[in-house]
Amino acid sequence: MHYNSDITDVSMSVHGKLTCVLMRGILKQLQMKDRNSVRNLPTPDDWMTPPEYYEKWNKKFKFDFDPYPYMHDLTKWSAYDIEWGDRNFINPPYSRVAKELAVKEAIERANNGALCFCLLPVSLSTKLYHKHIKPNAMYIESLEGRIPFIGINSKGQHVNYHLIEDVNFKEVIDVNGVEIPKYVKASGQFDSMIVLF
């Protein structure tokens, strides 16, 4: 997909609903690309929060909606086209543009009365953090250690699936004539933080 980066940069620097409206179309296309590869495998931008983490936070915050569920079919609905709940759990795509738009959407929803619990990569030196997250957040917490997110990597390997189902770590898959393990354990690539809007 191609898009005009000048329009994206200008739109992101403007505050308000017009920005969200202009960017929703771009984000919807980016999400479709990010979350669905040519091989019908999710790309590394679609990762599930491990159940033990989600359950701990859900016990405290009592979530009633997840606008970015794992392996969600975006042809059915998008987080930008529907009403959210009163208490939202948000583990958005981590690619730069998709993450920025998800954070801005969470801020807009929070400004309309919703609680938005965001699980985000730590990025304290970015414009997103200083211009949007920090001034709008009611709470920010950096988490100790890296979260073992669950998903399918770009090679087609099932990462941390042992946290949600029984797996055979000896099972292999063929990638371009090379056998590699189907199931792998790995910590997340990023340090994470909780942000409440």
C-alpha positions as CSV (number, residue, x, y, z in Angstrom):
1,M,0.0,0.0,0.0
2,H,1.2,3.5,-0.7
3,Y,0.2,6.6,1.1
4,N,1.4,10.2,1.1
5,S,3.7,10.6,4.1
6,D,3.3,14.4,3.9
7,I,-0.4,14.1,4.5
8,T,0.3,11.7,7.4
9,D,2.8,14.0,9.0
10,V,0.5,17.0,8.7
11,S,-2.5,15.1,10.0
12,M,-0.6,13.8,13.0
13,S,0.5,17.2,14.0
14,V,-3.1,18.6,14.1
15,H,-5.3,18.1,17.1
16,G,-9.0,17.2,17.1
17,K,-11.6,15.0,15.5
18,L,-10.7,16.1,11.9
19,T,-7.3,14.3,12.4
20,C,-9.0,11.1,13.6
21,V,-11.5,11.2,10.7
22,L,-8.7,11.7,8.1
23,M,-6.5,9.1,9.6
24,R,-9.1,6.4,10.2
25,G,-9.1,5.5,6.5
26,I,-5.3,5.3,6.4
27,L,-5.2,3.3,9.6
28,K,-7.9,0.8,8.4
29,Q,-5.7,0.1,5.3
30,L,-2.6,-0.2,7.4
31,Q,-4.3,-2.5,9.9
32,M,-5.4,-4.8,7.1
33,K,-1.9,-4.9,5.7
34,D,-0.2,-5.2,9.1
35,R,-2.5,-7.9,10.4
36,N,-2.9,-10.1,7.3
37,S,0.1,-11.2,5.3
38,V,0.1,-12.6,1.8
39,R,0.5,-16.1,3.3
40,N,-2.7,-15.6,5.5
41,L,-0.5,-15.5,8.6
42,P,-0.6,-12.6,11.0
43,T,2.4,-10.4,10.9
44,P,4.5,-9.6,13.9
45,D,2.2,-6.6,14.6
46,D,-0.7,-8.9,15.9
47,W,0.1,-10.3,19.3
48,M,-2.0,-11.5,22.2
49,T,-1.5,-10.5,25.8
50,P,-0.7,-13.6,27.9
51,P,-3.8,-14.7,29.8
52,E,-2.1,-14.4,33.3
53,Y,-1.4,-10.7,32.6
54,Y,-4.8,-9.9,31.2
55,E,-6.6,-11.7,34.0
56,K,-4.6,-9.8,36.7
57,W,-5.5,-6.4,35.1
58,N,-9.1,-7.5,34.3
59,K,-9.6,-8.4,38.0
60,K,-8.7,-4.8,38.9
61,F,-10.3,-2.8,36.0
62,K,-13.2,-5.1,34.9
63,F,-12.8,-4.6,31.2
64,D,-15.9,-4.7,29.0
65,F,-14.3,-4.3,25.5
66,D,-11.1,-5.0,23.6
67,P,-11.0,-2.8,20.4
68,Y,-7.9,-4.6,19.1
69,P,-8.5,-8.4,19.8
70,Y,-5.9,-10.9,18.7
71,M,-6.5,-12.5,15.2
72,H,-9.6,-10.3,14.7
73,D,-11.1,-10.3,11.2
74,L,-11.0,-6.6,10.3
75,T,-13.5,-7.0,7.5
76,K,-16.2,-7.5,10.2
77,W,-15.4,-4.3,12.2
78,S,-12.6,-2.0,13.0
79,A,-11.9,-0.2,16.3
80,Y,-12.4,3.1,14.5
81,D,-15.9,2.3,13.2
82,I,-17.7,1.1,16.4
83,E,-18.6,2.2,19.9
84,W,-16.2,1.1,22.6
85,G,-17.1,-0.1,26.1
86,D,-16.9,1.9,29.3
87,R,-13.7,0.1,30.4
88,N,-11.4,-0.8,27.5
89,F,-8.4,-3.1,27.3
90,I,-6.1,-1.9,24.5
91,N,-3.1,-3.8,23.3
92,P,-2.8,-2.1,19.9
93,P,-0.5,-2.9,16.9
94,Y,3.0,-1.7,17.7
95,S,3.9,-0.4,14.3
96,R,4.5,3.3,14.5
97,V,1.5,4.7,12.6
98,A,-1.0,2.1,13.8
99,K,0.2,2.6,17.5
100,E,0.0,6.4,17.2
101,L,-3.5,6.3,15.8
102,A,-4.6,3.8,18.5
103,V,-3.3,6.0,21.2
104,K,-5.0,9.1,19.8
105,E,-8.3,7.1,19.5
106,A,-8.0,6.0,23.1
107,I,-7.5,9.6,24.2
108,E,-10.5,10.7,22.2
109,R,-12.6,7.9,23.7
110,A,-11.4,8.8,27.2
111,N,-12.3,12.4,26.6
112,N,-15.8,11.1,26.0
113,G,-15.9,9.3,29.3
114,A,-14.4,5.8,28.7
115,L,-11.6,4.3,30.6
116,C,-8.8,3.2,28.3
117,F,-6.1,0.9,29.7
118,C,-3.3,0.8,27.1
119,L,-0.5,-1.7,27.0
120,L,2.2,0.1,25.0
121,P,5.9,-0.2,24.3
122,V,8.0,2.1,26.4
123,S,8.9,5.0,24.2
124,L,9.7,8.0,26.5
125,S,11.7,10.0,24.0
126,T,9.1,10.1,21.2
127,K,6.7,12.9,20.1
128,L,3.8,10.5,20.7
129,Y,4.8,10.3,24.4
130,H,5.5,14.0,25.0
131,K,2.7,15.5,22.9
132,H,-0.1,12.9,23.5
133,I,0.5,10.3,26.1
134,K,2.1,12.3,28.9
135,P,-0.3,15.3,28.8
136,N,-3.4,13.1,28.6
137,A,-2.6,10.1,30.8
138,M,-4.0,9.8,34.3
139,Y,-1.6,7.1,35.1
140,I,1.6,5.6,33.6
141,E,3.5,2.6,34.9
142,S,6.6,1.0,33.4
143,L,6.5,-2.8,33.7
144,E,9.4,-4.9,35.0
145,G,10.6,-7.5,32.5
146,R,9.3,-8.1,29.0
147,I,5.9,-9.6,28.4
148,P,5.9,-12.9,26.5
149,F,3.3,-11.9,24.0
150,I,1.6,-14.7,22.0
151,G,1.5,-14.7,18.2
152,I,2.9,-16.0,15.0
153,N,6.1,-14.4,13.8
154,S,7.1,-13.6,10.2
155,K,8.5,-17.1,9.7
156,G,5.2,-18.7,10.7
157,Q,6.4,-19.9,14.1
158,H,3.9,-20.0,16.9
159,V,5.5,-17.9,19.7
160,N,4.6,-18.6,23.3
161,Y,1.6,-20.8,22.3
162,H,2.6,-23.0,25.3
163,L,0.9,-20.3,27.5
164,I,-2.5,-21.0,25.9
165,E,-2.4,-24.6,24.7
166,D,-0.5,-27.9,24.8
167,V,2.3,-27.8,22.2
168,N,4.9,-30.2,20.9
169,F,8.2,-28.3,20.8
170,K,9.7,-31.0,18.6
171,E,7.2,-30.2,15.8
172,V,8.8,-28.5,12.7
173,I,7.5,-26.4,9.8
174,D,9.1,-26.0,6.4
175,V,10.2,-22.5,5.5
176,N,11.8,-22.2,2.0
177,G,13.1,-25.8,2.2
178,V,14.5,-25.4,5.8
179,E,12.8,-27.1,8.7
180,I,12.5,-24.8,11.7
181,P,10.7,-25.3,15.1
182,K,6.9,-24.6,14.8
183,Y,6.7,-23.6,18.5
184,V,9.2,-21.3,20.2
185,K,9.4,-19.4,23.5
186,A,10.5,-15.8,23.5
187,S,10.2,-12.7,25.5
188,G,8.7,-9.6,23.9
189,Q,10.9,-7.3,21.8
190,F,10.0,-4.2,23.8
191,D,9.7,-3.1,27.4
192,S,6.1,-2.3,28.1
193,M,4.2,0.3,30.0
194,I,0.6,0.7,31.2
195,V,-1.1,4.0,30.3
196,L,-4.5,4.9,31.6
197,F,-6.5,7.5,29.8
